[in-house]
Amino acid sequence: MQKIGILGAGAWGTALAFTAREAGRDVHIWALEADVASALSEGRGNPSYLPGLDLPAMPTSTNLSDLSGSDAILSVVPAQHARQVFTDLAPHVTPGTPVMLCSKGIEKSSLSLMTDVLHETIPQAVPAVLSGPSFAADVARGLPTAVTLACANKALGDALMQAIGRPTFRPYWSNDLIGAEVGGAVKNVLAIACGIVEGMKLGKSAHAALIARGFAEMTRLTVALGGQASTLSGLCGLGDLVLTCSSVQSRNMSFGKALGEGQSADDILAERNSVTEGVATAPALMALAEREGVSMPICKAVDDILSNRMSLDAAINALLSRPFTQETN
């Protein structure tokens, strides 16, 4: 686990590359944009996605073939673009190479989790999932962070933890890839809901209620897909949910806050160069929940708002008008 390939040079990909480098690994980054590749290679940091951070020079190119021979690959490609990038990468992946999925989302066209997309496009890879409460800027600054590293094989999990772990970046192993993936995808949609509450000034009590009831929705879907409810009590579920739903440093919460303040979704997204995963995940999540027969009213409200089926006020009134019931997961 000495040579680590990083697939994607956004904020999170850059932060993970820095972490692996500081852990003593040989890192090579694949970037889509030539200007980002040049900046990272020349030691000018990543002004496009992590402005203001002084980062060491890290080998970066726009050629997927440069990731050939990697002992492990960390994929940080946005979920809706993963299938095409994985397809292009597949010829350069040696059988048995771990590919750690570090992006959070559900593919809209197929309703597939990223592990399923990886299996279909790079069947010779061994899947792993990295998820948890982690802002890229915090990780790139070396601030203390803990995450879940999920893979089926404990020995491989230990090797991957040693490869990227540091005293200030602490992976915890789990064998539940489904739970880690669902937690990471659902929390982005819930963060939009919490941002709306913040933007509309509906109060901290409403905010807390959304987090708690959203956690129940996340748990129901995880169990329906074959994951473990207990996984979500850890970093990749509750931990990530609390962080993402509690800070406008989160792209998803800040998006929801702007919506709640009266801005349009198109205007908000037009001002951003980073992906707000919850926007694309919401319709896929609801289609998946309906297929599995899982009730997710908060996530449905977000999808209804983003698809212009309901106004903010109408969606909130629909949630508040639901029948009183027992508090269960």
N, C-alpha and C positions, 0 to 999 in steps of 0.2 A: 504493500500500500504506500509506495513512495511517490509514484507519479500520479497526480490528481488532475483530471480534466474538468474544467468548468464550462458548462454549456449555457452561455448567456452572460452578458456583461452589463446588466442593469444594476440597480443598487444592491439587491440581495446577492446576485452572482458575484459582484465585486467584493462584498463583505465576506462571503464564504471563501473566496480565493485568498483574501488577506489572512483569514483565520487559518486556512490550511498551510499557507506559507509560513506563518508565525509558529505553526506546530512542527515545522521542519520539513515540509513536503515540497517536492518539485511540482510547481503549478503551471498549467498552461490554460489560458482562457480563450474560448471562442466568442467573438463578438459579431453581431450582425452589421453594425455600423463601423466603417473604416476609421472615422474620426475618433470614436471611442477606443478602438484597438490601438491607434497611434498614441493617444494620451496615456493609456495604461502602460504600454510598452516603454514609453519614454519617461515614466515617473512623474507625469503631470496629473496623476489621480484620475478621477472620473467626473469632470465638471458637468457632464450632461445628467448624471443620475445621483451622484454623491458630491454635490458642490461644497467647497470649503474644507474638504478633508485632505490632509497630506498623506498620501499613500506611497509606498515604495514601488519601483518599477516592477511590473509583472508581465512575463511573456504573453502576448495576446495577438491573435490573428483572426482573419475572417475565413480561414480555410478549415473545414471540419476534419480534413485528413490529418491535421496537426494534433488531433486528439487520439490518433492511433497509438496503441501501446499503453494507454492509460491503465493503471491498476484499478482505478475506480473513476467514475464520471458522476459529477453532480449536475443535474439538469435544473436550470432555473429559467427555462423557456416558458412564457405565458401559456396557460392551459389550452387556449384556443388555437395556438400555433404549434403545439407540441407534435402533433401527428406528422406534419410535413417535415419538421426539423429532424425528428427521429428517423423518418424514412430516409432522409439524406445522410444521416449519420450511420445508419445500420452497417454499411460495408466496412466501416472503420472500427467496429466493435468486436473484439475477440470473444469467442464463446466463454461464458462464465464470468465476464466482467460485471461487477456490481454497477448498476445505474441508480443513483439516489435521486429520487424525485423531490425537489425542493419548492416547486410551484404548487399553488393551491387552487383547485377548480374542478369543474366537471365539463367535459366536452359537449358543446351544445348539439352538434349534429348526431351524436350517437348515444348521449347520456352516459358515457363511459367515464369511470375514474381513470386517473393517469396511469395506474398500474396496468389497467386493461389496454390502454393505448400503447404502452410500452411493450406489452406481450405481443400485440398484433404487429408491431412495426420492427421491433428488435427482439425476436423470440430467444436469441442466444444470450441475452442479458439477464442478470439476476436482479430483481427489483428490490429497492429499499425506499423508505419514505422518511424525510426529515421535516418535522413540523413542530411548532411551539411558539411561545411568546417571544418574539425576536424582531425588533426593529433593526433594519440594516445599518443605520447610522450608529446605533449603540454597539453593534457587533464590530463594525469597522473601527470604532474608537477603543475597542478592547474593554468595554464595560461588561460587568458580569451578566451572563445569559445562560439559560438552561432550556434544552429542547428534547423532544422525543425522536429517537432514531429507531424506526420500525423495520425489521426484516425477519424472515421466517427462521433463519439459522442463527443461533446464539453465537457461535464461533465467528461467523462473518460479522455479526453485529459488533462483537468486541473489537475485531480488527478495524472496522470502520470508525468506531468511537476513538480508538487510539490514533487513527490517521488524521482526524480533524479536531479532536478534543484538545482543549487547553484549560488551564485553571479558571479562565474567565469565560470559556465556552464549553458548557458541560452537557454532552448528550447522555440521555438515559435510554437504555434498550427496551423495546417492546416487540412482541411477535405479532401484533395486531395491525397489519397494514391498512385494513379497511377502516378501523377506528381512527387511525392517524389521518387518513385521507379525508374522511367525511368531516371530522372536526375542523380541519383546515379550510375546507370548502364552505361549510355552513357558516362558520364564524364571520366570514367576509360579508355575507348577506345580512346577518344579524347586526353587524357593525353599521351598515347603512341605516338600519332601523333605529339604532341608538343615536346615530348622528341626526336623524330627522327629529327625534325627541329633543335633542340638544338645541337644534336650530329653531324649533318651534317653542322652546322654553316651556316644555311640559313638566319639568321638574325631575329631581333626582330619584324620587320614588318610582316614577314611571320608568326611568332609566334602569333602575335595579330590577324592576319587574320584568322588563324585556330580557335582560341577561338571564334571569332565572328560568323564565318560561322558554326562552330561546334554547337554553341548555337542554330542556326537556325535549324540544323538537329535534335537536341534534342527536340526542340519545336514541329516540325512537327510530330515526332513519338508520343509524349505525347498526342497531340490532336487526332491523329488517333486512339489511344487506349482508348480515352474517358476521358483523363485528362484535366487539365486547363492550358492554356498557361501562365496565370498570376503567377501560382505557381513557374514556372521556373525563374521568375525575382527575387526570393528570395534566401534564404540560400541553399536550396537543389538543386537548379539549377545553377544560375549564380555564387553564392558564392562558391559552391563546385568546379565548373568548373575552376574558376580563381585560387583557391588554388592548386588544383591537377595538373593543367597545368603550374604552375609557379614555382615549387620547386622540386628539385631532391630528397627531403625528401619523396615525393610520390613514392611508389614502381612502379606505372605504368609509370610515367614520366622518372624515372631513368632507367627502362627497355627500353623505347623507345630511350633514349639518348645512351645507350650502343649499341642498334641496329644501330643507326645512326653513331656510331664510328666504326662500322664494326664487332662487335661481333655477334655470332649466337644466336638465341633465346634459343636453347637447352643449350648452355654453360652458358648463363645468368641465366636461371632458375635453373640449376644444383647447382649454388652457393648460392641459397636462401633457407631459411627454412620457409619463409612466402609466402602466396599465392599472386600472381599478378593477380587480378581478371579480368583485362581487356583482358588478353590473352584468357581466356576461354569464356569471354562474347562476343568477337568480332564475331565469327562465328554464335553464337545464335542471336546476335543483327541483323546481316545482313539477316539471314533467316526470322526473325520476320519482319524486314522492307520490305523485298520482299513480304511476305505474305500480309502485309497491304498496299502495293503499295506506300511506302514512299521512297523518294530519299534521300540517306545519303552517298554522294560521299567520304567524308573524312573517315568516318568509314569503307566504303567499301575498300578504299585504305589500311587501316590498316589490314583488314582481308585478302586482297590479298597478302600483304607482309608476314603475319604470316603463311599463308597456302602455301607459296612458289609459288603462281601463278604469282607473279610479283616481280621484284627486286625493291629495294628502288628507284633507278633512274627512272625506268619505271613507277612506281606508281606516283611519283611526276610529271613526264612529262604528265601522263594521266590527273591529276588534272589541270595542267597549260594549257592544250590543250582544256579544256571544253569551249563551246561557251560563249561569253559575254551575260549577261542577266540582268534582273531587280533584284535589291536587295529586296527580300521579304522573309518572313518566309515560 
